[in-house]
Amino acid sequence: MNNRYKVIIIIIGVLLIFLVGVFVRKSQKVKLDLDTLTDDKTFYATVESIRESNDRTMVFVKGLETNEMDYRGMFNFSIEDDIIITTCRGEKIDISDMKVGDTVIITFNDKIINDIIPTPLEKITKIEIVDDE
């Protein structure tokens, strides 16, 4: 009888370890899948104007003709603290270094609403100035 309880306890222990392993593996896989799922989109644009309004910097850009059709129009966005602005060499710069006429690469994670002109972008993640000196 004593051996029977030991066998049952060992089987239950092995099953518990197996179930914990399966659970941990699934949670790691879900985390990896969420990390790799990004809807970042990138397009080229020319800076049309930069305006200061209510302690916010608003930037208006026009997508280049070489972009896909959805990214050729006018867009606007405000510069937030978490937006990374760099030169083409990867050096971080300030918004004051961006000038009207600069060609920029806009990376964002947002839905395009083509019915509004200029199209507002709210989730800009990076701006790269292409033709910096």
Secondary structure, 3 states (H helix, E strand, C coil): CHHHHHHHHHHHHHHHHHHHHHHHHHHHHHHHHHHHCCCCEEEEEEEEEEEEECCEEEEEEEECCCCCHHHCCEEEEECCCCCEEEECCCCECCHHHCCCCCEEEEEECCCCCCCCCCEECCCEEEEEECCCC
